[in-house]
Amino acid sequence: MTELLPVKQERNLGIDLLRMFSMLLVVVLHVLGQGGVLSATKLSSATNYNFAWLLEVAAYCAVNCYALISGYVGVKAKFKYTNIVMLWLQVVFYTGLITLLFSIFHSDMMQEFYTKQIQSSYPTLVDTAAGTEHIWSALFPVLKNEYWYFTSYFCMFFFIPFFNYVVNHMPRKQLRVLIISLFVVFSLIPAVSRAGIIGIPASDIFYTDGGYNAVWLSIVYIIGAYISKYNVLEKLPAGYCFILYVLAVLISWIAKLYISGGGVLVNYTSPTILIAGVALLLGFSKLKLKPRPVRFAIRFLSPLSFSVYLIHVHPLVWQQYMLRRYVDFAYFPTWKMILAVLAATFGIYLFCSAVDLIRHYLFRLLHLRQGLDALEKKICGKLWEER
């Protein structure tokens, strides 16, 4: 999500700003969903329900934005295994640290959580098995699927050099057909299928799980790589891109509220949600960010954004501090509800970013990246360099 694929060329700070903005959108989704706002608005007022869903739909393209950014940046970057190792270490740092803190301050809650988790999967195991469950979850976050995005990205990562080869070497006309085919097959057709509008029961016909897997991330990566490779819509002003984003959001929102089966447009594989993400990618990539304070703030905060996700979505934090934490917002006046959701979002983002400063500077102090780069160069040599 952040610094997944560092590049040597001059950084596009608009893309770094999009990383930060996308993480804010992720937090909006979680405040509304796990925080209980969306479900509670059903009991509060129709107006609050409608505007809560507007916020939800506006934020739904966040995950697609991250995958698009990975492709947009990664297609021009040198592929290095160091990147996934650094990301793994970042994840393990927080799975380990947060689990340790809970074992000290909330041991009963942690024991109960992992006991239920084990027994839901392995009902015959005795309760004592939960005593080591938290250790395995902390050390092996992919095997335990602690974070779905990281697990999916981890799977996709090892195929990135092959995706890049296709994008960089396939003739543009053929690549355009590939992009259109991916969009039609994995976005448009599933939307029609899920809607059940042709008398066929709704289903996930190509098993993309609504975008919660490596297949969908790979598809969106390739789309982002294509946009970067050929400077798609290079002359389209940023303002028009943001208008396209607003239109895609409004179509999804109106369909959700007023059209039977319109909820199929509110998932990661939805055509309108994908278009919204592409529009943001194009818009932010065109921004000219000249004021020095703005550029400094983006450079400073952007590398911390992935940890915002790791901290507040950790399973223990998710259950103890996020679950229905913001239900009361649903009963505020509409304008106040919106402001409260945004305030909670910024609060979570800034708190987690502040916490991650410790991890960020610790990794730099230990020279982890330099050491891993040297080790990879020794083992792999010039494996992924062009011949």
N, C-alpha and C positions, 0 to 999 in steps of 0.2 A: 504494500500500500504506500509506504513512504520509503524512498531510497531502495526500492526493490531492485531497480535496474539503473544504477548510477551511470552517467554518461560523461564522456570526455569533452564533448563540444560545449559551447556556451549555453548555459542553462536558460530555458524559457521560463521566466518567473511567473508567467501567466499559468503555466502548467503546474508549477509548485503551488500557486494560489488555489488552483482547482483541487489539488490534493487536500488542502486545508478545508475548502468549502465543502467538498464531498464528505469529509469526515464529520463536519457539522451536520450535514444532512443525515448521515448514519445515526448520529446521536438524536436528532429529531425523531427519526423512526422509532428509536428505542424508548424515548420519553413518552411518545404517543402509544406505542404498543405495550411493551413490558411495563411501562410506567402506569398503564391502566387508563389513560385519558380517552382513547378511542372507545373502549368498551363502556366506560362510564357515561359518555355523551349520549348513548342510547336512552339513558334515564334522565338526563338533564334537560336538553332542549334540542329541537331540530336544527336550529341555527348553529349551535355549538357543534353538533354532529357533522353538519355540512362543512364547516370551516376547519374542523379537525381533520376531516378527510382531504380537504384541499392541501393542508400542510403535509399530510401523509403522501399524497400523490406527488406533490412538488419535490419531496425528498426521495422518492422511490428509485430514481435513476442513479443514486449514489454509488452503488456497487458496480453498476455498468461503467460509471465514470472511472473507477479505479482500474478496471480491466482494460478500458480504452487507453488510459494513461500508460499502463504497462506496455501495450503494443506500440503506442505513439512514440514512447521513449526507447523501448527495448529494441525496435527494429534497426536503430542506428547505433546501438551500444555494442560493446564487446561483451559477449556472453562469458560469465564467470560463475563457477560453482560457489565461489566465496559469498556471493550475494545470498544464496539460500541458506548457507551455514550461518551467516550473520543474522539473518531473519530468524532462523531457528533459535539461536542463542538469545535473541531479544524476546522471543515467545517464552522460552524456558526460564528466563530471568523473572518474568512476571508470574508465570504459573507457579514457579518455586517460591518466590517472595510472598505472593498473596496467600498461597496455601500455608506457608510458615506463619504468617501473621494471624490467619484464622485459627491455626492449631494452638496459638498462644492465647488469643483473646475470645475466640468463639468455638472452642473445641467441641462442645456438645452439638452445636448447630452443624459443624462440619461433619462430625461422625454420623449424624442423622441423615445429612444430604447424601453422603457416599454410600451409606447402607441402603437407602432407597434406590440409588442409582444401580447398585450391584444387583439388588433383588429384583429390579424391574427387568434386567437382562438375564440373570441367572437365579431364578427363584429358589433353587435347591441349596445354594451356598449359605453357609452360616454367617451370622452377623459379623464375626471377627474378620471375615475377608475384607470388610470395608476398612480395616485398620491400615492396610497397605494400598488401598485403591487410590488414595490421594497422592501417594508417592509416584505411582505409575502415571497418573494423569498429569502430574507436574513435569516429569522427565520425558514423557513420550506424548506430547500434545497432538501429534498427527495420528498416531495409532489409536488414541482415545478420542479423537475428533473433538477436542476441547473448543476449537474455533473453526467453524465450517469454512470460512473464507480462507484461512491459512491452510487448512487441509486440502482444499480444492486448488489453491495456488501452488502448493507444494507439488501436487500431482502434475499440474500443467507445466511447471518450471522446467522439467527435464526435456520437454519437447519444444521449448522456445527456439533453440538454434535451428530446428527443422522448419518451424513456422517462418522464421526470419529468412531462411534460404528460399522458401517458396515465394514469399513476398518480394524479395530482392532479385530473383532470377526468372520468375514466370512473366511472360509478356503481359503488358498492362491489360490488354483486351481480355485475355483469358482470366486474369486475376479479377477483373471486374465481374465476369460471369460467376466466378467462385463466390465473391461477396454477395452478389444478388441471390445466388443459390442458398447460401447460408442463411440469409435473411428470410427468404421465402419458406425454406424447409424447417428452420428451427425457431422462427418467430411468428411469421404470418399464419402458416398452417396450424401450428399448435393453438394460436389464439382462436381460430375458427373452430377447432376441435373442442376446446374448453368451453366455448360459448354454447355448444349444443344446439346451434341454430338450424341445423339441417336434419334434425330428427335423430341424430346419433348421440348416445350418452356422452357427456363430457369426459375427456380422458387426457392424460399426458402421453400422447402417442409416441413421441420420440425420447421419452424418459430423460428430459432435461431437468425434471424436478423443480420446475418454476425458475430455473436459473441457479439453484443452490448446488452446483457441482462443477467439476473441472471441465466438462464438455462445453458448457455455456461460457465459462471464462475464456476458454481457448478460442471460441468463435468470436467473442468480443475483442480479444487480443488481436486477432487477425484483422478485424475491421479497423481497429486503432492503428495498426501497423500500416495498412493500406492508406489511410488518411494522411499519415506522416510521410510515407514514401512519395506520394504524388501531390502533396499540398492541396488536397481536395478543397474546392470552393475557396481558393486562396484569396480571390478578390472580393468575396462577400464580406461586407463590413461586420464587425463584431456585434453591433446593435441588432442587425437582422438575425444573427444566430440566436441571440437571447430572446428575440420575438418568437422564433421557431420553438424554442424551449417552452415558452409560456403557452403557445398554441397547443403543443403536444400534451402539456400538463392539463390544460383546460378540457381537451377532448377526453382524456382519461378520467378526469374528475366528473364531468357531466355524464359520461357513460356509466361510471360507477353508481351515481346517485339516481339517474333517471331512466336508464335503459336496462331491461331485463337481460341478465347475463353480461352486463357491462363490467362487472368485476374482473373479467378475464384480462382487461387492459391494465390492471394493477398488479403486475408481477414483473420480475426481472426480464423475462423473455418477451414481454408485450411489445408489439411494434412501436407504439407511441412512447413507451418508457425508454426503449432503445434509442429512438430518434431524439428524445429529450437529452439523453446522455451525450449523443453525438453532437447535438447543438451546443451543449455546454463546453465540450472539448474544443470545438471550433471557435466559440466565442472567447474563451479564456486564453486560447493559444494566440489570439490576435491582440490581446491587451498590451498596451505600451505603458509599463509601470516605471516611471522616471523618478519620482520623488525618492530621495535617499532613505528617509525613515521607513517608507513603505517597502522598499527593496530589502532593507535590513531586517524588518519584521518578518517578511516572508522567508528569507534565508534562515532566520533564527528558529521560526516556529514549524516550518514545513517538515524537517526531519523528525519532529516529535509526534506527528499526527497519527502514525500507525499505533503507537502505544496508547493513545486515547481509546482506541478499539480494544486493545488487549486488556486494559485495566478494567473498564466498565462492563465488559462482556465476559470477564472471567466467571465461570459457573457459580462460584460462591458469592461474588459481588452481585451477579445477575439475580440470584435468588434472595439475598439478604438485603441489598440496598436499592435494587432497581424495581423489583416486583411490586406493582401497584403503589409505587412511591408518590406518584403525581396524580392520583385519582381526584383529589380536590380541585384540580385545575378545571375539570369538566363542568363544575358548578359555578365557575366565575362568569361574569358577563363576557360576551364573545371577544371583545377587544382585549380584555384582561387575560382571558385564557390564552390567546395567541401570544401576548407578551410574556406570560408565565412560562409557556413552553419554550420560547426562544431564550428566556433568561436561564432556565434550567439547562438548556443545551449549551449555552456559552459557559455556564458555571462548570459543568462536567468537563467540557473541552479544556478550559483553562486550568482546572485542578489537575487533570491527568497529564497535561503538558508540563506543568510545574513539577509534578512527581517524576516525569521522564527525564528531566534535566539531569538528575542524579545518574540514571542509567546511561544516558548519552555521554556524559563526560567521563564516567567510569570506563566505558568501552574505548573511548579515545585515549585515556590514560594508559590502558593496558595494551594499546596498539594492536587490537585484535584484527582489524582489517588488513593492516600491513603484514602481519604474521601469516594470516590465512592466504593472502595474495601470493606471498613468497612460496608457501607450501603448494598452492595450486600450480604455480608456474613450474615448480620442480617436478610435480607429478604429471601434469597434463601438457606442459610445454605450450606449443602453438596449435593445439588441437582444433580450436574453433576459428582460427584466423583464415582469411581468404587465401586460396591457392591461385 
